[in-house]
Amino acid sequence: MTHPQVEQVIQKVDDFLAAYPTACQYDRLRNLEKKTGQPKVYFFFAAVTFMASVIYGFGGMKLVSDMFAFVYPAYMSFKAIDSPDATDDTQWLTYWVVFALFSIVESVMSFLVTWIPFYYLIKVCFFAWLYHPKFMGAGLVYKQVVKPFVMPYFQAFEQTKPQKKEE
């Protein structure tokens, strides 16, 4: 007999699996559940744990944090491209500008990564804050950091463009 809260979690995860049957291989999990008598949620957690371990084993926490910062925003960007609403386009375009700038700075300052404790955990939290719909951190970083420092250079570049020669 399991605890009622554990049963609730199992039911919620099962509902999630049922909502995305193709992505979660729901039919295969249901067959495993019938053959073994164990809830399909256990097999799902085992598969997720195995995949996370393999990813961590291949690339360490850097790969995990990079995938965290890329996969969900890329998925949402694809959805935003197909939506008629321009607000989500702006949100994800802003995110990618901040992401690119962060990636460049991280690459140049890579020697500092070893000196910052829990750097990759901090990075994961930072990117979650950047793209989470509740916080919209990318817009704040763009308005407060990127725009004030980068836009003056773009404006200066626009003003000093070479003029076309008249013949």
Secondary structure, 3 states (H helix, E strand, C coil): CCCHHHHHHHHHHHHHHHHCCCCCCHHHHHHHHHHHCCCHHHHHHHHHHHHHHHHHHHHHHHHHHHHHHHHHHHHHHHHHHHCCCHHHHHHHHHHHHHHHHHHHHHHHCHHHHCCCCCHHHHHHHHHHHHHCCCCCHHHHHHHHHHHHHHHHHHHHHHHCCCCCCCC
